[in-house]
């Protein structure tokens, strides 16, 4: 029995050529605890709608470029190295405000479901 799954998404800069500049990993990795998307969007790109979730909080981790995440009408400036958590019930959208491609990872997981984390979930073997 295999206890791991792999997938190849290619170079992050090539994701821009995929529909919506987004690759979801849930199906390709068979994820059972979260959804993860890899995103690369062009300069001047803005998600054309706001959205919220029924159960999942989202964490946006900025890998390259500059942008803004708008949460309930408040604009949050982000850049490489920024991370922002958004609660399920908050309305949000994201945009590239920089002069180059904007790359980020978005992780969705059910709010309040994490029981163990970090070293508390690990054990030496």
N, CA, C and O atoms as a Tinker XYZ file with bonds, in Angstrom:
   500  protein
     1  N      0.850000   -1.190000    0.000000    73     2
     2  CA     0.000000    0.000000    0.000000    64     1     3
     3  C      0.887000    1.242000    0.000000    63     2     4     5
     4  O      1.856000    1.316000    0.755000    81     3
     5  N      0.561000    2.199000   -0.832000    73     3     6
     6  CA     1.330000    3.435000   -0.917000    64     5     7
     7  C      0.730000    4.487000    0.008000    63     6     8     9
     8  O     -0.481000    4.708000    0.014000    81     7
     9  N      1.590000    5.130000    0.787000    73     7    10
    10  CA     1.147000    6.160000    1.715000    64     9    11
    11  C      1.442000    7.576000    1.221000    63    10    12    13
    12  O      1.519000    8.515000    2.013000    81    11
    13  N      1.604000    7.714000   -0.075000    73    11    14
    14  CA     1.816000    9.046000   -0.633000    64    13    15
    15  C      1.266000    9.106000   -2.052000    63    14    16    17
    16  O      1.052000    8.080000   -2.699000    81    15
    17  N      1.042000   10.333000   -2.520000    73    15    18
    18  CA     0.581000   10.598000   -3.882000    64    17    19
    19  C      1.388000   11.778000   -4.408000    63    18    20    21
    20  O      1.665000   12.724000   -3.670000    81    19
    21  N      1.759000   11.724000   -5.660000    73    19    22
    22  CA     2.485000   12.844000   -6.262000    64    21    23
    23  C      1.727000   13.359000   -7.479000    63    22    24    25
    24  O      0.895000   12.660000   -8.056000    81    23
    25  N      2.025000   14.567000   -7.844000    73    23    26
    26  CA     1.499000   15.151000   -9.069000    64    25    27
    27  C      2.524000   16.138000   -9.584000    63    26    28    29
    28  O      3.361000   16.619000   -8.820000    81    27
    29  N      2.471000   16.441000  -10.841000    73    27    30
    30  CA     3.357000   17.439000  -11.437000    64    29    31
    31  C      2.486000   18.549000  -12.003000    63    30    32    33
    32  O      1.669000   18.320000  -12.895000    81    31
    33  N      2.670000   19.740000  -11.481000    73    31    34
    34  CA     1.885000   20.878000  -11.982000    64    33    35
    35  C      2.695000   21.739000  -12.938000    63    34    36    37
    36  O      2.151000   22.635000  -13.584000    81    35
    37  N      3.988000   21.473000  -13.030000    73    35    38
    38  CA     4.846000   22.271000  -13.895000    64    37    39
    39  C      5.358000   23.507000  -13.189000    63    38    40    41
    40  O      5.198000   23.657000  -11.978000    81    39
    41  N      5.968000   24.382000  -13.944000    73    39    42
    42  CA     6.513000   25.618000  -13.390000    64    41    43
    43  C      5.380000   26.575000  -13.042000    63    42    44    45
    44  O      4.388000   26.669000  -13.765000    81    43
    45  N      5.537000   27.276000  -11.940000    73    43    46
    46  CA     4.497000   28.217000  -11.521000    64    45    47
    47  C      4.195000   29.259000  -12.582000    63    46    48    49
    48  O      3.037000   29.633000  -12.770000    81    47
    49  N      5.220000   29.734000  -13.279000    73    47    50
    50  CA     4.969000   30.761000  -14.295000    64    49    51
    51  C      4.159000   30.226000  -15.470000    63    50    52    53
    52  O      3.564000   31.010000  -16.211000    81    51
    53  N      4.123000   28.898000  -15.658000    73    51    54
    54  CA     3.333000   28.314000  -16.751000    64    53    55
    55  C      1.854000   28.155000  -16.393000    63    54    56    57
    56  O      1.022000   27.958000  -17.278000    81    55
    57  N      1.526000   28.237000  -15.114000    73    55    58
    58  CA     0.127000   28.118000  -14.689000    64    57    59
    59  C     -0.717000   29.244000  -15.277000    63    58    60    61
    60  O     -1.929000   29.099000  -15.436000    81    59
    61  N     -0.081000   30.353000  -15.596000    73    59    62
    62  CA    -0.788000   31.499000  -16.169000    64    61    63
    63  C     -1.502000   31.113000  -17.466000    63    62    64    65
    64  O     -2.484000   31.752000  -17.841000    81    63
    65  N     -1.018000   30.073000  -18.153000    73    63    66
    66  CA    -1.611000   29.647000  -19.426000    64    65    67
    67  C     -2.799000   28.704000  -19.252000    63    66    68    69
    68  O     -3.472000   28.370000  -20.227000    81    67
    69  N     -3.056000   28.281000  -18.043000    73    67    70
    70  CA    -4.193000   27.411000  -17.748000    64    69    71
    71  C     -5.406000   28.297000  -17.458000    63    70    72    73
    72  O     -5.255000   29.434000  -17.011000    81    71
    73  N     -6.598000   27.779000  -17.712000    73    71    74
    74  CA    -7.816000   28.554000  -17.460000    64    73    75
    75  C     -7.818000   29.137000  -16.059000    63    74    76    77
    76  O     -7.623000   28.415000  -15.082000    81    75
    77  N     -8.033000   30.419000  -15.958000    73    75    78
    78  CA    -8.062000   31.175000  -14.709000    64    77    79
    79  C     -6.721000   31.221000  -13.986000    63    78    80    81
    80  O     -6.658000   31.716000  -12.861000    81    79
    81  N     -5.645000   30.721000  -14.595000    73    79    82
    82  CA    -4.335000   30.769000  -13.960000    64    81    83
    83  C     -4.274000   30.015000  -12.649000    63    82    84    85
    84  O     -3.560000   30.410000  -11.728000    81    83
    85  N     -5.028000   28.923000  -12.567000    73    83    86
    86  CA    -5.204000   28.222000  -11.289000    64    85    87
    87  C     -5.157000   26.712000  -11.491000    63    86    88    89
    88  O     -5.725000   26.179000  -12.444000    81    87
    89  N     -4.463000   26.029000  -10.568000    73    87    90
    90  CA    -4.443000   24.571000  -10.546000    64    89    91
    91  C     -4.881000   24.119000   -9.157000    63    90    92    93
    92  O     -4.260000   24.479000   -8.156000    81    91
    93  N     -5.958000   23.327000   -9.098000    73    91    94
    94  CA    -6.414000   22.758000   -7.825000    64    93    95
    95  C     -5.749000   21.405000   -7.609000    63    94    96    97
    96  O     -5.583000   20.638000   -8.558000    81    95
    97  N     -5.366000   21.105000   -6.369000    73    95    98
    98  CA    -4.677000   19.855000   -6.060000    64    97    99
    99  C     -5.566000   18.800000   -5.402000    63    98   100   101
   100  O     -5.135000   17.660000   -5.230000    81    99
   101  N     -6.785000   19.154000   -5.034000    73    99   102
   102  CA    -7.678000   18.210000   -4.351000    64   101   103
   103  C     -7.821000   16.890000   -5.099000    63   102   104   105
   104  O     -7.601000   15.820000   -4.532000    81   103
   105  N     -8.191000   16.972000   -6.369000    73   103   106
   106  CA    -8.439000   15.760000   -7.135000    64   105   107
   107  C     -7.151000   15.030000   -7.512000    63   106   108   109
   108  O     -7.079000   13.805000   -7.413000    81   107
   109  N     -6.136000   15.780000   -7.945000    73   107   110
   110  CA    -4.917000   15.116000   -8.428000    64   109   111
   111  C     -4.141000   14.434000   -7.308000    63   110   112   113
   112  O     -3.446000   13.448000   -7.551000    81   111
   113  N     -4.252000   14.951000   -6.078000    73   111   114
   114  CA    -3.552000   14.322000   -4.950000    64   113   115
   115  C     -4.478000   13.506000   -4.054000    63   114   116   117
   116  O     -4.011000   12.818000   -3.146000    81   115
   117  N     -5.782000   13.575000   -4.298000    73   115   118
   118  CA    -6.723000   12.855000   -3.439000    64   117   119
   119  C     -6.742000   13.418000   -2.027000    63   118   120   121
   120  O     -6.790000   12.664000   -1.055000    81   119
   121  N     -6.706000   14.748000   -1.910000    73   119   122
   122  CA    -6.666000   15.374000   -0.592000    64   121   123
   123  C     -7.949000   15.108000    0.185000    63   122   124   125
   124  O     -9.034000   15.092000   -0.396000    81   123
   125  N     -7.836000   14.901000    1.482000    73   123   126
   126  CA    -8.998000   14.610000    2.325000    64   125   127
   127  C     -9.196000   15.617000    3.448000    63   126   128   129
   128  O    -10.198000   15.552000    4.160000    81   127
   129  N     -8.267000   16.543000    3.620000    73   127   130
   130  CA    -8.376000   17.474000    4.743000    64   129   131
   131  C     -8.386000   18.938000    4.320000    63   130   132   133
   132  O     -8.668000   19.817000    5.134000    81   131
   133  N     -8.084000   19.203000    3.065000    73   131   134
   134  CA    -8.024000   20.595000    2.614000    64   133   135
   135  C     -8.064000   20.643000    1.093000    63   134   136   137
   136  O     -7.987000   19.615000    0.422000    81   135
   137  N     -8.185000   21.848000    0.567000    73   135   138
   138  CA    -8.026000   22.109000   -0.865000    64   137   139
   139  C     -6.884000   23.093000   -0.988000    63   138   140   141
   140  O     -6.780000   24.033000   -0.201000    81   139
   141  N     -6.037000   22.885000   -1.959000    73   139   142
   142  CA    -4.911000   23.773000   -2.209000    64   141   143
   143  C     -4.941000   24.151000   -3.682000    63   142   144   145
   144  O     -5.111000   23.294000   -4.548000    81   143
   145  N     -4.775000   25.434000   -3.959000    73   143   146
   146  CA    -4.642000   25.853000   -5.355000    64   145   147
   147  C     -3.346000   26.625000   -5.511000    63   146   148   149
   148  O     -2.928000   27.375000   -4.630000    81   147
   149  N     -2.720000   26.414000   -6.669000    73   147   150
   150  CA    -1.532000   27.151000   -7.077000    64   149   151
   151  C     -2.011000   28.146000   -8.122000    63   150   152   153
   152  O     -2.741000   27.773000   -9.041000    81   151
   153  N     -1.611000   29.407000   -7.993000    73   151   154
   154  CA    -2.156000   30.466000   -8.830000    64   153   155
   155  C     -1.062000   31.369000   -9.383000    63   154   156   157
   156  O     -0.157000   31.778000   -8.655000    81   155
   157  N     -1.148000   31.675000  -10.664000    73   155   158
   158  CA    -0.296000   32.668000  -11.304000    64   157   159
   159  C     -1.180000   33.514000  -12.207000    63   158   160   161
   160  O     -1.813000   32.999000  -13.128000    81   159
   161  N     -1.221000   34.811000  -11.939000    73   159   162
   162  CA    -2.100000   35.684000  -12.716000    64   161   163
   163  C     -1.301000   36.853000  -13.288000    63   162   164   165
   164  O     -0.306000   37.276000  -12.699000    81   163
   165  N     -1.735000   37.375000  -14.435000    73   163   166
   166  CA    -0.991000   38.453000  -15.088000    64   165   167
   167  C     -1.188000   39.808000  -14.406000    63   166   168   169
   168  O     -2.068000   39.981000  -13.563000    81   167
   169  N     -0.363000   40.734000  -14.786000    73   167   170
   170  CA    -0.471000   42.121000  -14.344000    64   169   171
   171  C     -1.878000   42.627000  -14.692000    63   170   172   173
   172  O     -2.426000   42.280000  -15.738000    81   171
   173  N     -2.447000   43.436000  -13.820000    73   171   174
   174  CA    -3.782000   44.036000  -13.967000    64   173   175
   175  C     -4.934000   43.044000  -13.804000    63   174   176   177
   176  O     -6.082000   43.403000  -14.068000    81   175
   177  N     -4.660000   41.797000  -13.374000    73   175   178
   178  CA    -5.725000   40.811000  -13.180000    64   177   179
   179  C     -6.431000   41.074000  -11.858000    63   178   180   181
   180  O     -5.795000   41.363000  -10.844000    81   179
   181  N     -7.741000   40.969000  -11.884000    73   179   182
   182  CA    -8.548000   41.022000  -10.663000    64   181   183
   183  C     -9.636000   39.975000  -10.773000    63   182   184   185
   184  O    -10.305000   39.881000  -11.803000    81   183
   185  N     -9.823000   39.188000   -9.729000    73   183   186
   186  CA   -10.940000   38.242000   -9.715000    64   185   187
   187  C    -12.207000   39.090000   -9.862000    63   186   188   189
   188  O    -12.413000   40.018000   -9.080000    81   187
   189  N    -13.058000   38.790000  -10.846000    73   187   190
   190  CA   -14.180000   39.676000  -11.166000    64   189   191
   191  C    -15.407000   39.515000  -10.259000    63   190   192   193
   192  O    -16.500000   39.965000  -10.605000    81   191
   193  N    -15.227000   38.886000   -9.120000    73   191   194
   194  CA   -16.347000   38.704000   -8.199000    64   193   195
   195  C    -15.811000   38.560000   -6.779000    63   194   196   197
   196  O    -14.651000   38.207000   -6.569000    81   195
   197  N    -16.675000   38.839000   -5.814000    73   195   198
   198  CA   -16.380000   38.534000   -4.414000    64   197   199
   199  C    -16.957000   37.164000   -4.118000    63   198   200   201
   200  O    -17.911000   36.733000   -4.767000    81   199
   201  N    -16.383000   36.481000   -3.142000    73   199   202
   202  CA   -16.953000   35.198000   -2.733000    64   201   203
   203  C    -16.697000   34.973000   -1.249000    63   202   204   205
   204  O    -15.846000   35.631000   -0.651000    81   203
   205  N    -17.424000   34.059000   -0.673000    73   203   206
   206  CA   -17.194000   33.604000    0.695000    64   205   207
   207  C    -17.443000   32.115000    0.720000    63   206   208   209
   208  O    -17.831000   31.533000   -0.293000    81   207
   209  N    -17.225000   31.492000    1.859000    73   207   210
   210  CA   -17.373000   30.044000    1.957000    64   209   211
   211  C    -18.379000   29.669000    3.033000    63   210   212   213
   212  O    -18.660000   30.450000    3.943000    81   211
   213  N    -18.911000   28.470000    2.914000    73   211   214
   214  CA   -19.843000   27.956000    3.916000    64   213   215
   215  C    -19.105000   27.464000    5.153000    63   214   216   217
   216  O    -19.554000   27.694000    6.276000    81   215
   217  N    -17.961000   26.778000    4.954000    73   215   218
   218  CA   -17.234000   26.188000    6.073000    64   217   219
   219  C    -15.746000   26.501000    6.092000    63   218   220   221
   220  O    -15.135000   26.536000    7.160000    81   219
   221  N    -15.155000   26.729000    4.924000    73   219   222
   222  CA   -13.701000   26.776000    4.822000    64   221   223
   223  C    -13.114000   28.160000    5.015000    63   222   224   225
   224  O    -13.558000   29.131000    4.403000    81   223
   225  N    -12.084000   28.236000    5.896000    73   223   226
   226  CA   -11.261000   29.426000    5.923000    64   225   227
   227  C    -10.236000   29.273000    4.806000    63   226   228   229
   228  O     -9.947000   28.159000    4.369000    81   227
   229  N     -9.693000   30.387000    4.349000    73   227   230
   230  CA    -8.667000   30.351000    3.314000    64   229   231
   231  C     -7.421000   31.048000    3.837000    63   230   232   233
   232  O     -7.502000   32.031000    4.574000    81   231
   233  N     -6.270000   30.521000    3.443000    73   231   234
   234  CA    -4.996000   31.172000    3.712000    64   233   235
   235  C     -4.344000   31.435000    2.364000    63   234   236   237
   236  O     -4.124000   30.516000    1.576000    81   235
   237  N     -4.038000   32.697000    2.111000    73   235   238
   238  CA    -3.344000   33.102000    0.894000    64   237   239
   239  C     -1.874000   33.318000    1.256000    63   238   240   241
   240  O     -1.562000   34.087000    2.166000    81   239
   241  N     -0.976000   32.641000    0.546000    73   239   242
   242  CA     0.456000   32.759000    0.770000    64   241   243
   243  C      1.056000   33.319000   -0.519000    63   242   244   245
   244  O      1.026000   32.665000   -1.561000    81   243
   245  N      1.595000   34.522000   -0.441000    73   243   246
   246  CA     2.096000   35.207000   -1.629000    64   245   247
   247  C      3.535000   34.773000   -1.898000    63   246   248   249
   248  O      4.404000   34.897000   -1.036000    81   247
   249  N      3.773000   34.262000   -3.110000    73   247   250
   250  CA     5.086000   33.769000   -3.500000    64   249   251
   251  C      5.878000   34.768000   -4.326000    63   250   252   253
   252  O      7.105000   34.813000   -4.238000    81   251
   253  N      5.183000   35.574000   -5.133000    73   251   254
   254  CA     5.865000   36.495000   -6.034000    64   253   255
   255  C      4.912000   37.615000   -6.403000    63   254   256   257
   256  O      3.717000   37.388000   -6.591000    81   255
   257  N      5.440000   38.819000   -6.505000    73   255   258
   258  CA     4.651000   39.955000   -6.960000    64   257   259
   259  C      3.986000   40.713000   -5.830000    63   258   260   261
   260  O      4.288000   40.515000   -4.653000    81   259
   261  N      3.069000   41.589000   -6.223000    73   259   262
   262  CA     2.336000   42.432000   -5.287000    64   261   263
   263  C      0.860000   42.403000   -5.635000    63   262   264   265
   264  O      0.486000   42.267000   -6.800000    81   263
   265  N      0.032000   42.531000   -4.622000    73   263   266
   266  CA    -1.394000   42.514000   -4.875000    64   265   267
   267  C     -2.174000   43.094000   -3.716000    63   266   268   269
   268  O     -1.623000   43.671000   -2.778000    81   267
   269  N     -3.475000   42.918000   -3.819000    73   267   270
   270  CA    -4.382000   43.351000   -2.756000    64   269   271
   271  C     -5.437000   42.279000   -2.577000    63   270   272   273
   272  O     -5.974000   41.743000   -3.547000    81   271
   273  N     -5.723000   41.979000   -1.333000    73   271   274
   274  CA    -6.841000   41.114000   -0.986000    64   273   275
   275  C     -7.855000   42.013000   -0.300000    63   274   276   277
   276  O     -7.534000   42.692000    0.676000    81   275
   277  N     -9.072000   42.015000   -0.809000    73   275   278
   278  CA   -10.126000   42.831000   -0.217000    64   277   279
   279  C    -11.023000   41.915000    0.596000    63   278   280   281
   280  O    -11.610000   40.970000    0.068000    81   279
   281  N    -11.121000   42.204000    1.888000    73   279   282
   282  CA   -11.929000   41.395000    2.809000    64   281   283
   283  C    -12.985000   42.302000    3.420000    63   282   284   285
   284  O    -12.657000   43.256000    4.126000    81   283
   285  N    -14.256000   42.004000    3.149000    73   283   286
   286  CA   -15.375000   42.819000    3.632000    64   285   287
   287  C    -15.136000   44.312000    3.375000    63   286   288   289
   288  O    -15.394000   45.149000    4.240000    81   287
   289  N    -14.641000   44.630000    2.180000    73   287   290
   290  CA   -14.434000   46.013000    1.777000    64   289   291
   291  C    -13.115000   46.626000    2.204000    63   290   292   293
   292  O    -12.798000   47.736000    1.778000    81   291
   293  N    -12.333000   45.942000    3.033000    73   291   294
   294  CA   -11.036000   46.463000    3.481000    64   293   295
   295  C     -9.926000   45.928000    2.589000    63   294   296   297
   296  O     -9.789000   44.715000    2.432000    81   295
   297  N     -9.127000   46.825000    2.000000    73   295   298
   298  CA    -8.035000   46.443000    1.105000    64   297   299
   299  C     -6.779000   46.157000    1.923000    63   298   300   301
   300  O     -6.337000   46.989000    2.714000    81   299
   301  N     -6.214000   44.977000    1.722000    73   299   302
   302  CA    -5.005000   44.561000    2.405000    64   301   303
   303  C     -3.914000   44.404000    1.356000    63   302   304   305
   304  O     -4.020000   43.547000    0.479000    81   303
   305  N     -2.877000   45.212000    1.433000    73   303   306
   306  CA    -1.765000   45.122000    0.495000    64   305   307
   307  C     -0.906000   43.908000    0.865000    63   306   308   309
   308  O     -0.584000   43.696000    2.034000    81   307
   309  N     -0.540000   43.114000   -0.154000    73   307   310
   310  CA     0.280000   41.923000    0.067000    64   309   311
   311  C      1.422000   41.907000   -0.938000    63   310   312   313
   312  O      1.344000   42.507000   -2.010000    81   311
   313  N      2.491000   41.200000   -0.558000    73   311   314
   314  CA     3.659000   41.062000   -1.427000    64   313   315
   315  C      4.314000   39.730000   -1.104000    63   314   316   317
   316  O      3.885000   39.019000   -0.195000    81   315
   317  N      5.353000   39.399000   -1.851000    73   315   318
   318  CA     6.090000   38.167000   -1.615000    64   317   319
   319  C      6.398000   38.029000   -0.127000    63   318   320   321
   320  O      6.969000   38.931000    0.486000    81   319
   321  N      6.014000   36.891000    0.444000    73   319   322
   322  CA     6.234000   36.638000    1.861000    64   321   323
   323  C      5.032000   36.934000    2.741000    63   322   324   325
   324  O      5.036000   36.569000    3.916000    81   323
   325  N      3.997000   37.590000    2.206000    73   323   326
   326  CA     2.784000   37.868000    2.989000    64   325   327
   327  C      1.920000   36.619000    3.078000    63   326   328   329
   328  O      1.917000   35.786000    2.173000    81   327
   329  N      1.188000   36.500000    4.182000    73   327   330
   330  CA     0.191000   35.441000    4.352000    64   329   331
   331  C     -1.030000   36.067000    5.015000    63   330   332   333
   332  O     -0.901000   36.836000    5.967000    81   331
   333  N     -2.211000   35.734000    4.510000    73   331   334
   334  CA    -3.461000   36.297000    5.025000    64   333   335
   335  C     -4.464000   35.167000    5.208000    63   334   336   337
   336  O     -4.705000   34.392000    4.283000    81   335
   337  N     -5.053000   35.070000    6.404000    73   335   338
   338  CA    -6.140000   34.114000    6.655000    64   337   339
   339  C     -7.459000   34.863000    6.581000    63   338   340   341
   340  O     -7.591000   35.957000    7.131000    81   339
   341  N     -8.438000   34.271000    5.896000    73   339   342
   342  CA    -9.757000   34.872000    5.771000    64   341   343
   343  C    -10.789000   33.878000    6.287000    63   342   344   345
   344  O    -10.825000   32.728000    5.848000    81   343
   345  N    -11.629000   34.321000    7.222000    73   343   346
   346  CA   -12.685000   33.478000    7.796000    64   345   347
   347  C    -13.732000   33.150000    6.732000    63   346   348   349
   348  O    -13.906000   33.909000    5.778000    81   347
   349  N    -14.431000   32.017000    6.893000    73   347   350
   350  CA   -15.396000   31.582000    5.871000    64   349   351
   351  C    -16.442000   32.641000    5.526000    63   350   352   353
   352  O    -16.740000   32.857000    4.351000    81   351
   353  N    -16.996000   33.293000    6.531000    73   351   354
   354  CA   -18.128000   34.198000    6.304000    64   353   355
   355  C    -17.753000   35.550000    5.720000    63   354   356   357
   356  O    -18.640000   36.328000    5.368000    81   355
   357  N    -16.472000   35.851000    5.608000    73   355   358
   358  CA   -16.029000   37.136000    5.065000    64   357   359
   359  C    -16.047000   37.108000    3.540000    63   358   360   361
   360  O    -15.670000   36.113000    2.921000    81   359
   361  N    -16.486000   38.203000    2.951000    73   359   362
   362  CA   -16.471000   38.362000    1.499000    64   361   363
   363  C    -15.065000   38.768000    1.092000    63   362   364   365
   364  O    -14.469000   39.651000    1.709000    81   363
   365  N    -14.521000   38.118000    0.040000    73   363   366
   366  CA   -13.152000   38.404000   -0.371000    64   365   367
   367  C    -12.980000   38.351000   -1.867000    63   366   368   369
   368  O    -13.740000   37.698000   -2.582000    81   367
   369  N    -11.940000   39.071000   -2.332000    73   367   370
   370  CA   -11.467000   38.992000   -3.704000    64   369   371
   371  C     -9.983000   39.330000   -3.690000    63   370   372   373
   372  O     -9.480000   39.877000   -2.709000    81   371
   373  N     -9.289000   39.012000   -4.758000    73   371   374
   374  CA    -7.843000   39.236000   -4.817000    64   373   375
   375  C     -7.481000   39.806000   -6.180000    63   374   376   377
   376  O     -8.122000   39.491000   -7.183000    81   375
   377  N     -6.451000   40.648000   -6.212000    73   375   378
   378  CA    -6.025000   41.245000   -7.471000    64   377   379
   379  C     -4.515000   41.445000   -7.503000    63   378   380   381
   380  O     -3.863000   41.558000   -6.466000    81   379
   381  N     -3.985000   41.485000   -8.702000    73   379   382
   382  CA    -2.582000   41.776000   -8.941000    64   381   383
   383  C     -2.459000   43.285000   -9.117000    63   382   384   385
   384  O     -3.018000   43.845000  -10.060000    81   383
   385  N     -1.738000   43.941000   -8.227000    73   383   386
   386  CA    -1.552000   45.390000   -8.316000    64   385   387
   387  C     -0.125000   45.754000   -8.725000    63   386   388   389
   388  O      0.214000   46.935000   -8.796000    81   387
   389  N      0.702000   44.761000   -8.989000    73   387   390
   390  CA     2.104000   45.001000   -9.323000    64   389   391
   391  C      2.358000   45.102000  -10.814000    63   390   392   393
   392  O      1.432000   45.131000  -11.624000    81   391
   393  N      3.631000   45.157000  -11.155000    73   391   394
   394  CA     4.056000   45.313000  -12.546000    64   393   395
   395  C      4.481000   44.002000  -13.190000    63   394   396   397
   396  O      5.005000   44.009000  -14.304000    81   395
   397  N      4.268000   42.884000  -12.519000    73   395   398
   398  CA     4.665000   41.585000  -13.059000    64   397   399
   399  C      3.626000   40.537000  -12.666000    63   398   400   401
   400  O      2.599000   40.859000  -12.068000    81   399
   401  N      3.906000   39.287000  -13.007000    73   399   402
   402  CA     3.004000   38.199000  -12.613000    64   401   403
   403  C      2.877000   38.161000  -11.097000    63   402   404   405
   404  O      3.770000   38.590000  -10.367000    81   403
   405  N      1.759000   37.643000  -10.650000    73   403   406
   406  CA     1.433000   37.535000   -9.229000    64   405   407
   407  C      1.205000   36.056000   -8.952000    63   406   408   409
   408  O      0.321000   35.440000   -9.547000    81   407
   409  N      1.996000   35.489000   -8.056000    73   407   410
   410  CA     1.900000   34.056000   -7.753000    64   409   411
   411  C      1.550000   33.864000   -6.286000    63   410   412   413
   412  O      2.128000   34.496000   -5.402000    81   411
   413  N      0.586000   32.975000   -6.047000    73   411   414
   414  CA     0.207000   32.692000   -4.670000    64   413   415
   415  C     -0.367000   31.289000   -4.547000    63   414   416   417
   416  O     -0.827000   30.690000   -5.519000    81   415
   417  N     -0.324000   30.792000   -3.337000    73   415   418
   418  CA    -0.955000   29.525000   -2.974000    64   417   419
   419  C     -2.158000   29.877000   -2.122000    63   418   420   421
   420  O     -2.087000   30.765000   -1.273000    81   419
   421  N     -3.260000   29.185000   -2.346000    73   419   422
   422  CA    -4.433000   29.352000   -1.497000    64   421   423
   423  C     -4.770000   27.988000   -0.892000    63   422   424   425
   424  O     -4.952000   27.007000   -1.612000    81   423
   425  N     -4.851000   27.942000    0.440000    73   423   426
   426  CA    -5.188000   26.713000    1.156000    64   425   427
   427  C     -6.553000   26.912000    1.798000    63   426   428   429
   428  O     -6.773000   27.887000    2.517000    81   427
   429  N     -7.470000   25.983000    1.534000    73   427   430
   430  CA    -8.791000   25.996000    2.161000    64   429   431
   431  C     -8.891000   24.813000    3.103000    63   430   432   433
   432  O     -8.513000   23.696000    2.747000    81   431
   433  N     -9.398000   25.051000    4.302000    73   431   434
   434  CA    -9.650000   23.963000    5.250000    64   433   435
   435  C    -10.827000   24.362000    6.123000    63   434   436   437
   436  O    -11.076000   25.548000    6.339000    81   435
   437  N    -11.539000   23.385000    6.615000    73   435   438
   438  CA   -12.710000   23.648000    7.443000    64   437   439
   439  C    -12.289000   24.398000    8.705000    63   438   440   441
   440  O    -11.434000   23.938000    9.462000    81   439
   441  N    -12.902000   25.554000    8.915000    73   439   442
   442  CA   -12.585000   26.373000   10.086000    64   441   443
   443  C    -12.864000   25.597000   11.367000    63   442   444   445
   444  O    -13.899000   24.941000   11.491000    81   443
   445  N    -11.948000   25.674000   12.308000    73   443   446
   446  CA   -12.131000   25.036000   13.608000    64   445   447
   447  C    -11.895000   23.538000   13.627000    63   446   448   449
   448  O    -12.152000   22.899000   14.647000    81   447
   449  N    -11.413000   22.953000   12.533000    73   447   450
   450  CA   -11.276000   21.491000   12.477000    64   449   451
   451  C     -9.889000   20.983000   12.852000    63   450   452   453
   452  O     -9.718000   19.781000   13.058000    81   451
   453  N     -8.909000   21.850000   12.943000    73   451   454
   454  CA    -7.543000   21.420000   13.223000    64   453   455
   455  C     -7.413000   20.990000   14.680000    63   454   456   457
   456  O     -7.643000   21.783000   15.593000    81   455
   457  N     -7.045000   19.732000   14.889000    73   455   458
   458  CA    -6.911000   19.204000   16.241000    64   457   459
   459  C     -5.456000   19.078000   16.672000    63   458   460   461
   460  O     -5.140000   19.258000   17.848000    81   459
   461  N     -4.579000   18.776000   15.742000    73   459   462
   462  CA    -3.163000   18.653000   16.052000    64   461   463
   463  C     -2.385000   19.373000   14.963000    63   462   464   465
   464  O     -2.827000   19.435000   13.815000    81   463
   465  N     -1.224000   19.918000   15.322000    73   463   466
   466  CA    -0.430000   20.635000   14.320000    64   465   467
   467  C      1.014000   20.684000   14.788000    63   466   468   469
   468  O      1.328000   20.457000   15.957000    81   467
   469  N      1.879000   20.988000   13.830000    73   467   470
   470  CA     3.296000   21.115000   14.145000    64   469   471
   471  C      3.853000   19.896000   14.852000    63   470   472   473
   472  O      3.526000   18.762000   14.502000    81   471
   473  N      4.693000   20.130000   15.845000    73   471   474
   474  CA     5.323000   19.022000   16.561000    64   473   475
   475  C      4.325000   18.217000   17.395000    63   474   476   477
   476  O      4.608000   17.072000   17.746000    81   475
   477  N      3.166000   18.792000   17.718000    73   475   478
   478  CA     2.149000   18.061000   18.472000    64   477   479
   479  C      1.557000   16.901000   17.699000    63   478   480   481
   480  O      0.996000   15.985000   18.300000    81   479
   481  N      1.670000   16.919000   16.374000    73   479   482
   482  CA     1.126000   15.843000   15.545000    64   481   483
   483  C      2.227000   14.900000   15.073000    63   482   484   485
   484  O      1.927000   13.853000   14.499000    81   483
   485  N      3.477000   15.238000   15.298000    73   483   486
   486  CA     4.573000   14.405000   14.823000    64   485   487
   487  C      5.079000   13.470000   15.907000    63   486   488   489
   488  O      4.917000   13.716000   17.102000    81   487
   489  N      5.691000   12.399000   15.455000    73   487   490
   490  CA     6.349000   11.478000   16.386000    64   489   491
   491  C      7.554000   10.872000   15.686000    63   490   492   493
   492  O      7.519000   10.599000   14.487000    81   491
   493  N      8.610000   10.667000   16.443000    73   491   494
   494  CA     9.812000   10.082000   15.891000    64   493   495
   495  C      9.601000    8.601000   15.631000    63   494   496   497
   496  O      8.929000    7.922000   16.407000    81   495
   497  N     10.170000    8.097000   14.546000    73   495   498
   498  CA    10.055000    6.665000   14.257000    64   497   499
   499  C     11.323000    6.141000   13.618000    63   498   500
   500  O     11.412000    4.954000   13.304000    81   499
